[in-house]
Amino acid sequence: MQSQEKLTKADITIVGAGVMGASIAYQLSRRTDKSILVGPEEVDKPLN
């Protein structure tokens, strides 16, 4: 298991971590080596 580090910069950001967001992130991860951040729709609320 990887350590949980705070990601401060991402090449690709996906807002909305539902089925579609997860699917998009998965497909992008297979096609690119860029860093991908998937977050909830409520971007003004903390992620923890």
PDB file of N, CA, C and O in Angstrom:
ATOM      1  N   MET A   1       0.848  -1.185   0.000  1.00  0.00           N
ATOM      2  CA  MET A   1       0.000   0.000   0.000  1.00  0.00           C
ATOM      3  C   MET A   1       0.889   1.242   0.000  1.00  0.00           C
ATOM      4  O   MET A   1       1.872   1.316   0.737  1.00  0.00           O
ATOM      5  N   GLN A   2       0.534   2.200  -0.824  1.00  0.00           N
ATOM      6  CA  GLN A   2       1.306   3.431  -0.912  1.00  0.00           C
ATOM      7  C   GLN A   2       1.000   4.327   0.279  1.00  0.00           C
ATOM      8  O   GLN A   2      -0.098   4.292   0.835  1.00  0.00           O
ATOM      9  N   SER A   3       1.997   5.138   0.665  1.00  0.00           N
ATOM     10  CA  SER A   3       1.759   6.090   1.743  1.00  0.00           C
ATOM     11  C   SER A   3       0.837   7.195   1.235  1.00  0.00           C
ATOM     12  O   SER A   3       0.839   7.534   0.051  1.00  0.00           O
ATOM     13  N   GLN A   4       0.060   7.740   2.144  1.00  0.00           N
ATOM     14  CA  GLN A   4      -0.877   8.798   1.757  1.00  0.00           C
ATOM     15  C   GLN A   4      -0.174  10.144   1.868  1.00  0.00           C
ATOM     16  O   GLN A   4       0.065  10.643   2.967  1.00  0.00           O
ATOM     17  N   GLU A   5       0.150  10.715   0.737  1.00  0.00           N
ATOM     18  CA  GLU A   5       0.788  12.016   0.673  1.00  0.00           C
ATOM     19  C   GLU A   5      -0.196  13.008   0.088  1.00  0.00           C
ATOM     20  O   GLU A   5      -1.037  12.652  -0.737  1.00  0.00           O
ATOM     21  N   LYS A   6      -0.086  14.257   0.521  1.00  0.00           N
ATOM     22  CA  LYS A   6      -0.951  15.283  -0.059  1.00  0.00           C
ATOM     23  C   LYS A   6      -0.429  15.634  -1.444  1.00  0.00           C
ATOM     24  O   LYS A   6       0.755  15.916  -1.631  1.00  0.00           O
ATOM     25  N   LEU A   7      -1.330  15.611  -2.397  1.00  0.00           N
ATOM     26  CA  LEU A   7      -0.982  15.969  -3.763  1.00  0.00           C
ATOM     27  C   LEU A   7      -1.176  17.474  -3.905  1.00  0.00           C
ATOM     28  O   LEU A   7      -2.279  17.984  -3.707  1.00  0.00           O
ATOM     29  N   THR A   8      -0.116  18.175  -4.245  1.00  0.00           N
ATOM     30  CA  THR A   8      -0.201  19.628  -4.361  1.00  0.00           C
ATOM     31  C   THR A   8      -0.302  20.095  -5.798  1.00  0.00           C
ATOM     32  O   THR A   8      -0.647  21.247  -6.061  1.00  0.00           O
ATOM     33  N   LYS A   9       0.000  19.196  -6.736  1.00  0.00           N
ATOM     34  CA  LYS A   9      -0.041  19.572  -8.148  1.00  0.00           C
ATOM     35  C   LYS A   9      -0.422  18.343  -8.963  1.00  0.00           C
ATOM     36  O   LYS A   9       0.075  17.245  -8.716  1.00  0.00           O
ATOM     37  N   ALA A  10      -1.302  18.535  -9.928  1.00  0.00           N
ATOM     38  CA  ALA A  10      -1.688  17.429 -10.807  1.00  0.00           C
ATOM     39  C   ALA A  10      -1.729  17.940 -12.238  1.00  0.00           C
ATOM     40  O   ALA A  10      -2.060  19.099 -12.487  1.00  0.00           O
ATOM     41  N   ASP A  11      -1.392  17.069 -13.168  1.00  0.00           N
ATOM     42  CA  ASP A  11      -1.468  17.429 -14.581  1.00  0.00           C
ATOM     43  C   ASP A  11      -2.918  17.434 -15.063  1.00  0.00           C
ATOM     44  O   ASP A  11      -3.304  18.260 -15.890  1.00  0.00           O
ATOM     45  N   ILE A  12      -3.718  16.501 -14.537  1.00  0.00           N
ATOM     46  CA  ILE A  12      -5.121  16.369 -14.923  1.00  0.00           C
ATOM     47  C   ILE A  12      -5.963  16.328 -13.657  1.00  0.00           C
ATOM     48  O   ILE A  12      -5.659  15.565 -12.739  1.00  0.00           O
ATOM     49  N   THR A  13      -7.012  17.135 -13.593  1.00  0.00           N
ATOM     50  CA  THR A  13      -7.916  17.139 -12.443  1.00  0.00           C
ATOM     51  C   THR A  13      -9.310  16.778 -12.909  1.00  0.00           C
ATOM     52  O   THR A  13      -9.826  17.366 -13.860  1.00  0.00           O
ATOM     53  N   ILE A  14      -9.923  15.808 -12.238  1.00  0.00           N
ATOM     54  CA  ILE A  14     -11.289  15.393 -12.540  1.00  0.00           C
ATOM     55  C   ILE A  14     -12.144  15.723 -11.329  1.00  0.00           C
ATOM     56  O   ILE A  14     -11.906  15.222 -10.230  1.00  0.00           O
ATOM     57  N   VAL A  15     -13.141  16.569 -11.541  1.00  0.00           N
ATOM     58  CA  VAL A  15     -14.048  16.955 -10.460  1.00  0.00           C
ATOM     59  C   VAL A  15     -15.284  16.079 -10.560  1.00  0.00           C
ATOM     60  O   VAL A  15     -15.989  16.087 -11.569  1.00  0.00           O
ATOM     61  N   GLY A  16     -15.532  15.332  -9.509  1.00  0.00           N
ATOM     62  CA  GLY A  16     -16.645  14.395  -9.479  1.00  0.00           C
ATOM     63  C   GLY A  16     -16.092  12.983  -9.463  1.00  0.00           C
ATOM     64  O   GLY A  16     -15.604  12.490 -10.480  1.00  0.00           O
ATOM     65  N   ALA A  17     -16.165  12.340  -8.327  1.00  0.00           N
ATOM     66  CA  ALA A  17     -15.529  11.031  -8.168  1.00  0.00           C
ATOM     67  C   ALA A  17     -16.541   9.895  -8.255  1.00  0.00           C
ATOM     68  O   ALA A  17     -16.339   8.837  -7.659  1.00  0.00           O
ATOM     69  N   GLY A  18     -17.616  10.105  -8.987  1.00  0.00           N
ATOM     70  CA  GLY A  18     -18.603   9.051  -9.168  1.00  0.00           C
ATOM     71  C   GLY A  18     -18.135   8.036 -10.192  1.00  0.00           C
ATOM     72  O   GLY A  18     -16.944   7.947 -10.488  1.00  0.00           O
ATOM     73  N   VAL A  19     -19.057   7.283 -10.726  1.00  0.00           N
ATOM     74  CA  VAL A  19     -18.735   6.234 -11.692  1.00  0.00           C
ATOM     75  C   VAL A  19     -18.075   6.829 -12.937  1.00  0.00           C
ATOM     76  O   VAL A  19     -17.082   6.291 -13.427  1.00  0.00           O
ATOM     77  N   MET A  20     -18.611   7.915 -13.442  1.00  0.00           N
ATOM     78  CA  MET A  20     -18.040   8.522 -14.649  1.00  0.00           C
ATOM     79  C   MET A  20     -16.648   9.084 -14.382  1.00  0.00           C
ATOM     80  O   MET A  20     -15.740   8.899 -15.192  1.00  0.00           O
ATOM     81  N   GLY A  21     -16.474   9.771 -13.251  1.00  0.00           N
ATOM     82  CA  GLY A  21     -15.162  10.323 -12.916  1.00  0.00           C
ATOM     83  C   GLY A  21     -14.119   9.241 -12.744  1.00  0.00           C
ATOM     84  O   GLY A  21     -12.986   9.383 -13.205  1.00  0.00           O
ATOM     85  N   ALA A  22     -14.497   8.157 -12.082  1.00  0.00           N
ATOM     86  CA  ALA A  22     -13.577   7.041 -11.886  1.00  0.00           C
ATOM     87  C   ALA A  22     -13.237   6.375 -13.217  1.00  0.00           C
ATOM     88  O   ALA A  22     -12.090   5.990 -13.446  1.00  0.00           O
ATOM     89  N   SER A  23     -14.219   6.240 -14.085  1.00  0.00           N
ATOM     90  CA  SER A  23     -13.990   5.633 -15.390  1.00  0.00           C
ATOM     91  C   SER A  23     -13.057   6.490 -16.243  1.00  0.00           C
ATOM     92  O   SER A  23     -12.150   5.974 -16.897  1.00  0.00           O
ATOM     93  N   ILE A  24     -13.285   7.784 -16.230  1.00  0.00           N
ATOM     94  CA  ILE A  24     -12.422   8.695 -16.988  1.00  0.00           C
ATOM     95  C   ILE A  24     -10.995   8.630 -16.457  1.00  0.00           C
ATOM     96  O   ILE A  24     -10.044   8.570 -17.237  1.00  0.00           O
ATOM     97  N   ALA A  25     -10.842   8.641 -15.138  1.00  0.00           N
ATOM     98  CA  ALA A  25      -9.509   8.572 -14.540  1.00  0.00           C
ATOM     99  C   ALA A  25      -8.808   7.264 -14.917  1.00  0.00           C
ATOM    100  O   ALA A  25      -7.618   7.256 -15.231  1.00  0.00           O
ATOM    101  N   TYR A  26      -9.546   6.181 -14.882  1.00  0.00           N
ATOM    102  CA  TYR A  26      -8.973   4.878 -15.239  1.00  0.00           C
ATOM    103  C   TYR A  26      -8.497   4.871 -16.691  1.00  0.00           C
ATOM    104  O   TYR A  26      -7.376   4.451 -16.978  1.00  0.00           O
ATOM    105  N   GLN A  27      -9.347   5.336 -17.603  1.00  0.00           N
ATOM    106  CA  GLN A  27      -8.977   5.335 -19.022  1.00  0.00           C
ATOM    107  C   GLN A  27      -7.789   6.258 -19.281  1.00  0.00           C
ATOM    108  O   GLN A  27      -6.901   5.917 -20.063  1.00  0.00           O
ATOM    109  N   LEU A  28      -7.763   7.424 -18.631  1.00  0.00           N
ATOM    110  CA  LEU A  28      -6.631   8.331 -18.803  1.00  0.00           C
ATOM    111  C   LEU A  28      -5.348   7.721 -18.262  1.00  0.00           C
ATOM    112  O   LEU A  28      -4.283   7.885 -18.857  1.00  0.00           O
ATOM    113  N   SER A  29      -5.441   7.016 -17.137  1.00  0.00           N
ATOM    114  CA  SER A  29      -4.240   6.420 -16.543  1.00  0.00           C
ATOM    115  C   SER A  29      -3.649   5.346 -17.442  1.00  0.00           C
ATOM    116  O   SER A  29      -2.444   5.097 -17.398  1.00  0.00           O
ATOM    117  N   ARG A  30      -4.472   4.714 -18.247  1.00  0.00           N
ATOM    118  CA  ARG A  30      -3.977   3.693 -19.176  1.00  0.00           C
ATOM    119  C   ARG A  30      -3.316   4.324 -20.404  1.00  0.00           C
ATOM    120  O   ARG A  30      -2.505   3.682 -21.072  1.00  0.00           O
ATOM    121  N   ARG A  31      -3.663   5.582 -20.701  1.00  0.00           N
ATOM    122  CA  ARG A  31      -3.180   6.216 -21.923  1.00  0.00           C
ATOM    123  C   ARG A  31      -2.055   7.235 -21.705  1.00  0.00           C
ATOM    124  O   ARG A  31      -1.394   7.635 -22.663  1.00  0.00           O
ATOM    125  N   THR A  32      -1.832   7.657 -20.455  1.00  0.00           N
ATOM    126  CA  THR A  32      -0.841   8.689 -20.199  1.00  0.00           C
ATOM    127  C   THR A  32      -0.109   8.396 -18.898  1.00  0.00           C
ATOM    128  O   THR A  32      -0.594   7.633 -18.063  1.00  0.00           O
ATOM    129  N   ASP A  33       1.065   9.007 -18.730  1.00  0.00           N
ATOM    130  CA  ASP A  33       1.802   8.857 -17.483  1.00  0.00           C
ATOM    131  C   ASP A  33       1.704  10.121 -16.623  1.00  0.00           C
ATOM    132  O   ASP A  33       2.452  10.283 -15.660  1.00  0.00           O
ATOM    133  N   LYS A  34       0.777  11.010 -16.980  1.00  0.00           N
ATOM    134  CA  LYS A  34       0.593  12.240 -16.217  1.00  0.00           C
ATOM    135  C   LYS A  34      -0.112  11.942 -14.894  1.00  0.00           C
ATOM    136  O   LYS A  34      -0.815  10.940 -14.765  1.00  0.00           O
ATOM    137  N   SER A  35       0.087  12.831 -13.909  1.00  0.00           N
ATOM    138  CA  SER A  35      -0.574  12.654 -12.608  1.00  0.00           C
ATOM    139  C   SER A  35      -2.033  13.072 -12.721  1.00  0.00           C
ATOM    140  O   SER A  35      -2.358  14.082 -13.345  1.00  0.00           O
ATOM    141  N   ILE A  36      -2.908  12.275 -12.105  1.00  0.00           N
ATOM    142  CA  ILE A  36      -4.350  12.495 -12.188  1.00  0.00           C
ATOM    143  C   ILE A  36      -4.907  12.629 -10.777  1.00  0.00           C
ATOM    144  O   ILE A  36      -4.647  11.791  -9.914  1.00  0.00           O
ATOM    145  N   LEU A  37      -5.672  13.683 -10.552  1.00  0.00           N
ATOM    146  CA  LEU A  37      -6.323  13.913  -9.266  1.00  0.00           C
ATOM    147  C   LEU A  37      -7.828  13.808  -9.472  1.00  0.00           C
ATOM    148  O   LEU A  37      -8.394  14.506 -10.312  1.00  0.00           O
ATOM    149  N   VAL A  38      -8.472  12.937  -8.706  1.00  0.00           N
ATOM    150  CA  VAL A  38      -9.926  12.786  -8.756  1.00  0.00           C
ATOM    151  C   VAL A  38     -10.462  13.267  -7.428  1.00  0.00           C
ATOM    152  O   VAL A  38     -10.073  12.760  -6.376  1.00  0.00           O
ATOM    153  N   GLY A  39     -11.362  14.251  -7.466  1.00  0.00           N
ATOM    154  CA  GLY A  39     -11.902  14.813  -6.233  1.00  0.00           C
ATOM    155  C   GLY A  39     -13.414  14.897  -6.262  1.00  0.00           C
ATOM    156  O   GLY A  39     -14.036  14.709  -7.307  1.00  0.00           O
ATOM    157  N   PRO A  40     -14.001  15.179  -5.111  1.00  0.00           N
ATOM    158  CA  PRO A  40     -15.463  15.293  -5.023  1.00  0.00           C
ATOM    159  C   PRO A  40     -15.965  16.552  -5.722  1.00  0.00           C
ATOM    160  O   PRO A  40     -15.196  17.460  -6.035  1.00  0.00           O
ATOM    161  N   GLU A  41     -17.270  16.583  -5.956  1.00  0.00           N
ATOM    162  CA  GLU A  41     -17.865  17.756  -6.599  1.00  0.00           C
ATOM    163  C   GLU A  41     -17.751  19.004  -5.727  1.00  0.00           C
ATOM    164  O   GLU A  41     -17.614  20.111  -6.248  1.00  0.00           O
ATOM    165  N   GLU A  42     -17.806  18.839  -4.418  1.00  0.00           N
ATOM    166  CA  GLU A  42     -17.750  19.967  -3.491  1.00  0.00           C
ATOM    167  C   GLU A  42     -16.305  20.436  -3.348  1.00  0.00           C
ATOM    168  O   GLU A  42     -15.632  20.078  -2.382  1.00  0.00           O
ATOM    169  N   VAL A  43     -15.829  21.225  -4.292  1.00  0.00           N
ATOM    170  CA  VAL A  43     -14.432  21.634  -4.289  1.00  0.00           C
ATOM    171  C   VAL A  43     -14.122  22.661  -3.205  1.00  0.00           C
ATOM    172  O   VAL A  43     -12.951  22.864  -2.887  1.00  0.00           O
ATOM    173  N   ASP A  44     -15.119  23.310  -2.631  1.00  0.00           N
ATOM    174  CA  ASP A  44     -14.861  24.292  -1.591  1.00  0.00           C
ATOM    175  C   ASP A  44     -14.760  23.655  -0.207  1.00  0.00           C
ATOM    176  O   ASP A  44     -14.410  24.337   0.756  1.00  0.00           O
ATOM    177  N   LYS A  45     -15.060  22.363  -0.091  1.00  0.00           N
ATOM    178  CA  LYS A  45     -14.977  21.660   1.180  1.00  0.00           C
ATOM    179  C   LYS A  45     -13.666  20.879   1.260  1.00  0.00           C
ATOM    180  O   LYS A  45     -13.156  20.425   0.236  1.00  0.00           O
ATOM    181  N   PRO A  46     -13.113  20.718   2.473  1.00  0.00           N
ATOM    182  CA  PRO A  46     -11.870  19.944   2.599  1.00  0.00           C
ATOM    183  C   PRO A  46     -12.086  18.484   2.209  1.00  0.00           C
ATOM    184  O   PRO A  46     -13.190  17.961   2.362  1.00  0.00           O
ATOM    185  N   LEU A  47     -11.048  17.827   1.710  1.00  0.00           N
ATOM    186  CA  LEU A  47     -11.134  16.452   1.257  1.00  0.00           C
ATOM    187  C   LEU A  47     -11.058  15.435   2.389  1.00  0.00           C
ATOM    188  O   LEU A  47     -11.271  14.247   2.146  1.00  0.00           O
ATOM    189  N   ASN A  48     -10.763  15.855   3.612  1.00  0.00           N
ATOM    190  CA  ASN A  48     -10.636  14.878   4.693  1.00  0.00           C
ATOM    191  C   ASN A  48     -11.887  14.679   5.481  1.00  0.00           C
ATOM    192  O   ASN A  48     -11.905  13.882   6.418  1.00  0.00           O
TER     193      ASN A  48
END
